[in-house]
Amino acid sequence: MKKKLSKGAVALIVIASIILALAIIVVSLMFGWLNDFKFMTYTKARFEKAVETYRTSDVNFIAHRGLSVEEYQNTAEAFRLAASYEGTWGIETDIWATSDGKFVCMHDANAIKGISNVRNVDYATATTTPLRHNEQRYACGFEEYLEICREGGKTAVVELKDKNMTDDDIKRALDIIHESGADVTIISFHYKFLKLVRTLDAEVPLQLLINLSVPKDVAGKTQHARMDTLIAQNIDLSVNSLFLSKDMANYMHDHGRKIGVWTVNDSRNAMFFVHEYGVDYLTSDVRMKDEMDKYL
């Protein structure tokens, strides 16, 4: 029989969890404040230099979950709006498998009203049941999303979100991508997924999403060694805007790879990332190119 934890032990676990959560919040805020402080030290002349850097840059703007400040995220409506916007290079989404082996676009497994996990329902149910936080909208099917991107001339930026995705799920998603004819970049926080994709397709662009550092499951004892592993497999990095460092950006660029940053919704901060880090991809919820072009 399992022993029950004492009230004291439970209290200690709760306190430790609260302390850990607060520590994570403080670290995140510190990195965010550091980037904001760097930007605030810009003189007028330095900002003008940043604008000139942007003027000649090749930064690619990615619409985060579609144009998600104007339409509900990860819906066909948000994707079509992003596809019609000239300032969009790519349209990002997250995919989840349904019980019958198809895929829908949504950020969380419980995004559909009354359904705790989309894996437990079939595709027809997933796409005809209203979303939890917007009952006027429905989940978009993966094939429809790819078609919207293809017809709009945009790159489909597909995040393999579900940590429980199987190898068969990933192979099936890759088959759908190949059949769609769309230009696709695959992204994920899960290195093992990207590693599998690379064994199946040597050419498709890949990006590892990270927060503070490259995860330890990427072979290599140091940050640079882990980046070397990614570089050898032609995998780029896309970093949380709170934690992107010049060392990361420079190391990837020095080795012929690209760097992305997410999610940046302030145009002056975006200018900073282009100027200071030379980001190749900038993910935003807003029409960021229009916002940055106002400074030109």
C-alpha positions as CSV (number, residue, x, y, z in Angstrom):
1,M,0.0,0.0,0.0
2,K,1.1,3.5,-0.8
3,K,1.9,5.6,2.2
4,K,0.1,9.0,2.5
5,L,2.3,12.0,2.8
6,S,2.0,13.8,6.1
7,K,0.5,17.3,6.2
8,G,4.0,18.7,6.9
9,A,5.4,17.0,3.9
10,V,2.6,18.3,1.7
11,A,3.1,21.8,3.0
12,L,6.8,21.6,2.2
13,I,6.1,20.4,-1.3
14,V,3.6,23.3,-1.8
15,I,6.1,25.9,-0.4
16,A,8.9,24.5,-2.6
17,S,6.7,24.6,-5.7
18,I,5.7,28.2,-5.0
19,I,9.4,29.2,-4.4
20,L,10.4,27.5,-7.7
21,A,7.6,29.2,-9.6
22,L,8.6,32.6,-8.2
23,A,12.2,32.0,-9.0
24,I,11.3,31.2,-12.6
25,I,9.2,34.4,-12.8
26,V,12.0,36.5,-11.3
27,V,14.6,35.1,-13.8
28,S,12.3,35.7,-16.7
29,L,11.6,39.3,-15.6
30,M,15.3,39.9,-15.1
31,F,16.1,38.8,-18.6
32,G,13.3,40.9,-20.0
33,W,14.3,44.0,-18.0
34,L,17.9,43.5,-19.2
35,N,16.8,43.6,-22.9
36,D,14.5,46.6,-22.1
37,F,17.4,48.3,-20.4
38,K,19.7,47.8,-23.4
39,F,17.1,49.3,-25.6
40,M,16.4,52.2,-23.3
41,T,20.1,53.2,-23.5
42,Y,19.7,53.8,-27.3
43,T,20.5,57.4,-28.2
44,K,18.7,59.0,-31.1
45,A,21.7,58.5,-33.3
46,R,22.0,54.8,-32.3
47,F,18.3,54.3,-33.0
48,E,18.8,55.8,-36.5
49,K,21.6,53.3,-37.1
50,A,19.2,50.5,-36.1
51,V,16.6,51.8,-38.6
52,E,19.3,51.8,-41.3
53,T,20.2,48.2,-40.3
54,Y,16.5,47.2,-40.6
55,R,16.2,49.0,-44.0
56,T,18.8,46.7,-45.5
57,S,18.0,43.6,-43.5
58,D,16.4,40.4,-44.8
59,V,14.4,39.7,-41.7
60,N,11.4,37.3,-42.3
61,F,8.2,38.1,-40.4
62,I,6.2,35.2,-39.0
63,A,2.5,35.6,-38.1
64,H,2.2,33.9,-34.7
65,R,-0.8,31.5,-34.8
66,G,-2.0,33.6,-37.8
67,L,-2.7,37.3,-37.5
68,S,-3.8,36.6,-34.0
69,V,-4.5,40.1,-32.6
70,E,-7.1,40.6,-35.4
71,E,-8.7,37.1,-35.6
72,Y,-8.8,34.3,-33.1
73,Q,-5.6,32.3,-33.0
74,N,-5.0,29.2,-35.0
75,T,-8.2,29.5,-37.0
76,A,-8.7,29.5,-40.8
77,E,-9.8,33.2,-40.4
78,A,-6.5,34.1,-38.7
79,F,-4.5,32.2,-41.3
80,R,-6.3,33.8,-44.2
81,L,-5.8,37.3,-42.8
82,A,-2.1,36.6,-42.4
83,A,-1.9,35.1,-45.9
84,S,-3.4,38.3,-47.3
85,Y,-0.9,40.5,-45.5
86,E,2.1,41.4,-47.7
87,G,4.4,41.8,-44.7
88,T,4.1,38.2,-43.7
89,W,6.7,35.7,-44.8
90,G,5.4,32.8,-42.7
91,I,2.4,31.7,-40.8
92,E,3.0,29.7,-37.6
93,T,0.6,27.1,-36.1
94,D,0.7,24.2,-33.7
95,I,-0.7,20.8,-34.7
96,W,-2.3,18.0,-32.7
97,A,-3.3,14.5,-33.8
98,T,-7.0,13.4,-33.5
99,S,-8.1,9.9,-32.5
100,D,-8.5,8.9,-36.2
101,G,-4.9,10.0,-37.1
102,K,-5.6,13.4,-38.7
103,F,-4.4,16.8,-37.5
104,V,-5.9,20.0,-36.3
105,C,-4.4,23.4,-35.6
106,M,-4.6,24.6,-32.0
107,H,-2.2,25.7,-29.2
108,D,-3.5,23.4,-26.5
109,A,-5.0,20.0,-26.4
110,N,-8.1,21.3,-24.5
111,A,-8.7,24.3,-26.9
112,I,-12.1,22.8,-28.0
113,K,-15.1,23.5,-25.8
114,G,-16.0,20.5,-23.6
115,I,-13.1,18.4,-24.8
116,S,-10.2,17.9,-22.4
117,N,-7.9,16.4,-25.0
118,V,-8.3,16.5,-28.8
119,R,-6.5,13.2,-29.1
120,N,-9.7,11.6,-27.6
121,V,-12.0,12.7,-30.4
122,D,-12.1,12.2,-34.2
123,Y,-11.3,14.9,-36.8
124,A,-15.0,15.6,-37.6
125,T,-15.8,16.3,-34.0
126,A,-12.6,18.4,-33.5
127,T,-13.4,20.6,-36.5
128,T,-17.2,21.1,-35.9
129,T,-17.2,21.8,-32.1
130,P,-16.7,25.4,-31.1
131,L,-13.5,26.5,-29.5
132,R,-13.4,27.0,-25.7
133,H,-12.6,30.7,-25.7
134,N,-14.4,31.7,-28.9
135,E,-17.6,29.9,-29.6
136,Q,-17.9,31.6,-33.0
137,R,-14.7,29.9,-34.3
138,Y,-13.6,26.3,-35.0
139,A,-10.3,24.5,-35.1
140,C,-8.7,24.5,-38.6
141,G,-7.7,21.3,-40.2
142,F,-4.0,20.9,-41.0
143,E,-4.5,20.4,-44.7
144,E,-6.7,23.5,-44.9
145,Y,-4.0,25.5,-43.1
146,L,-1.3,24.2,-45.6
147,E,-3.6,25.1,-48.5
148,I,-4.1,28.7,-47.2
149,C,-0.3,29.1,-46.9
150,R,0.3,27.6,-50.3
151,E,-2.3,29.7,-52.1
152,G,-1.1,32.9,-50.2
153,G,2.5,32.3,-51.1
154,K,3.5,32.0,-47.5
155,T,5.8,29.6,-45.6
156,A,3.9,27.3,-43.3
157,V,5.7,27.3,-40.0
158,V,4.5,24.1,-38.3
159,E,5.2,23.5,-34.6
160,L,5.2,19.9,-33.4
161,K,3.6,20.8,-30.1
162,D,2.3,17.7,-28.5
163,K,5.1,16.0,-26.4
164,N,3.2,12.7,-26.8
165,M,3.4,12.7,-30.6
166,T,4.5,9.3,-31.8
167,D,7.0,8.6,-34.6
168,D,4.0,7.5,-36.7
169,D,2.3,10.8,-36.0
170,I,5.4,12.7,-37.2
171,K,5.8,10.6,-40.3
172,R,2.2,11.0,-41.2
173,A,2.4,14.8,-40.7
174,L,5.5,14.9,-42.9
175,D,3.7,13.0,-45.6
176,I,0.8,15.5,-45.5
177,I,3.3,18.3,-45.8
178,H,5.0,16.7,-48.8
179,E,1.7,16.1,-50.5
180,S,0.5,19.7,-49.9
181,G,3.1,21.4,-52.1
182,A,3.4,24.2,-49.5
183,D,6.8,25.7,-48.5
184,V,7.2,24.5,-44.9
185,T,9.5,25.1,-41.9
186,I,9.1,22.7,-39.0
187,I,9.7,23.9,-35.5
188,S,9.5,22.3,-32.0
189,F,10.7,22.5,-28.4
190,H,11.3,18.7,-28.7
191,Y,14.7,18.0,-30.2
192,K,13.9,14.3,-30.6
193,F,11.1,15.3,-33.0
194,L,13.4,17.4,-35.2
195,K,16.1,14.7,-35.1
196,L,13.5,12.2,-36.5
197,V,12.3,14.6,-39.1
198,R,15.9,15.2,-40.3
199,T,16.4,11.4,-40.8
200,L,13.2,11.4,-43.0
201,D,13.9,14.6,-44.9
202,A,17.3,16.1,-45.4
203,E,16.1,19.3,-46.9
204,V,13.1,20.7,-44.9
205,P,14.1,23.7,-42.8
206,L,14.0,23.0,-39.0
207,Q,14.2,25.3,-36.0
208,L,14.6,24.2,-32.4
209,L,12.5,26.5,-30.1
210,I,14.3,27.3,-26.8
211,N,14.0,29.5,-23.8
212,L,17.1,30.1,-21.7
213,S,19.5,27.6,-23.3
214,V,19.8,24.7,-25.7
215,P,18.4,21.7,-23.8
216,K,20.7,19.0,-22.6
217,D,19.1,16.2,-24.6
218,V,20.9,17.8,-27.6
219,A,24.3,16.1,-27.6
220,G,27.1,18.2,-26.0
221,K,28.2,19.2,-22.6
222,T,28.4,22.9,-23.2
223,Q,26.0,25.4,-24.9
224,H,28.4,25.7,-27.9
225,A,28.8,22.0,-28.2
226,R,25.0,21.5,-28.3
227,M,24.7,24.2,-30.9
228,D,27.4,22.4,-32.9
229,T,25.1,19.3,-32.9
230,L,22.3,21.4,-34.3
231,I,24.5,23.0,-36.8
232,A,25.7,19.6,-38.1
233,Q,22.1,18.6,-38.7
234,N,21.1,21.9,-40.4
235,I,18.8,22.9,-37.5
236,D,18.4,26.6,-36.8
237,L,17.5,28.2,-33.4
238,S,14.4,30.2,-32.5
239,V,14.7,31.8,-29.1
240,N,12.2,33.4,-26.6
241,S,12.7,37.2,-26.8
242,L,13.4,37.3,-23.1
243,F,16.4,35.1,-23.3
244,L,18.1,35.7,-26.7
245,S,21.8,36.4,-26.3
246,K,24.3,37.9,-28.6
247,D,26.5,34.8,-28.1
248,M,23.7,32.5,-29.4
249,A,23.1,34.7,-32.4
250,N,26.7,35.2,-33.3
251,Y,27.6,31.6,-32.9
252,M,24.8,30.4,-35.1
253,H,25.6,33.1,-37.7
254,D,29.3,32.4,-37.6
255,H,28.5,28.7,-38.5
256,G,26.2,29.5,-41.3
257,R,22.9,29.0,-39.5
258,K,20.0,31.3,-38.8
259,I,18.4,32.7,-35.6
260,G,14.8,33.5,-34.9
261,V,13.1,35.4,-32.0
262,W,9.6,35.1,-30.6
263,T,7.2,36.7,-29.7
264,V,7.9,40.4,-30.3
265,N,4.9,42.8,-30.4
266,D,6.7,46.1,-29.8
267,S,8.2,47.7,-33.0
268,R,11.1,49.4,-31.2
269,N,12.1,46.2,-29.5
270,A,11.8,44.5,-32.8
271,M,14.2,47.1,-34.3
272,F,16.6,46.3,-31.4
273,F,16.6,42.6,-32.2
274,V,17.3,43.2,-35.9
275,H,20.1,45.7,-35.2
276,E,21.8,44.0,-32.2
277,Y,21.3,40.3,-33.0
278,G,20.7,40.3,-36.7
279,V,17.7,38.0,-36.3
280,D,16.6,36.2,-39.5
281,Y,13.1,35.4,-38.3
282,L,10.9,37.6,-36.1
283,T,7.6,36.1,-34.8
284,S,4.8,38.5,-33.9
285,D,1.1,38.7,-33.2
286,V,0.8,42.0,-35.0
287,R,1.5,43.5,-38.4
288,M,5.1,44.1,-37.4
289,K,6.5,45.0,-40.8
290,D,4.0,47.9,-41.0
291,E,4.9,49.0,-37.5
292,M,8.7,49.0,-38.2
293,D,8.3,50.6,-41.7
294,K,6.9,53.7,-39.9
295,Y,10.4,54.5,-38.9
296,L,11.8,54.4,-42.4
